[in-house]
Structure formats: structure tokens, C-alpha cells
């Protein structure tokens, strides 16, 4: 499946883009860039103007422009995504679960950058089963 097909395959009402500080050194990963492009580059504009933070556990809810099937786009900060640990993943899952509870959302599509530490991704996948809202959530590594 190519990137465009993957983006239009997902029909979850909430998509979560996890952004780390690596974006300051190179552009957004291809999948995130495509989602951003179809959303009028609100993510890129927010990051460049510092209205959106990539700091660990920061949260920004973005409006959508209607080109995509989602209702809301949530940006979650990872900080230095290469140094995230499995223990941090457990805490992150709890934070995401509480955020989803507050938003009244279930099973969002979650996209992590390719530079996210494998320990964090492993811990996230292991701990997401403890959350009713995340158990069925598809996770993509871009």
C-alpha cells in the first residue's frame, strides 16, 4: 500500500501524530508529511511558528480541513524520541488514554516517527492493551 492509499484507508475519527525533536534537523517523515499536506500544512505552520510544541507529553488539538476522513488531529510531543524508554511508554499510554477519555474518542490511528526508540515502541505496544481506548488502535511507524 502506498502512502496515499494508507492515508485514505484509515477512517478513524481521531488521528494522533507523535512528533519528536528530530523534525528540527530534517523534514517530517513521509506519512506525517502527507497527512499534514492534506490538512493544509497546519502542523508544519504550527511547528515553525512554535505554536505547536514537540516537548515530551505536550498536546495540541488541530482542526481538520475536510480533505481527510478524520474529525480531529491530535499532536503529541515526544521530545527526544531517540532516548525514550519502555518505562516512559507506560506513562505515555496512560496520558494518551486519559486524553482520549476526555475527548470521548476510541481507537485512534497513531503515527510514530521512524526515529522513535524501539524500546519505547515495544513498551507502548505492550502497555496499550491495558487501555480499552487503545487496544484496537492501529499504530504506524512512518
Secondary structure, DSSP 8 states (H G I E B T S, - for coil): --HHHHHHH---SEEEEEEEGGGGTS---HHHHHHHHHTTTHHHHHHHTTSS--STT-EEEE---SSSS-SEEEEEEEESGGG--HHHHHHHHHHHHHHHHHHT--S-EEEE-TTS-HHHHHHHHHHGGG-TTTTT--EEE-
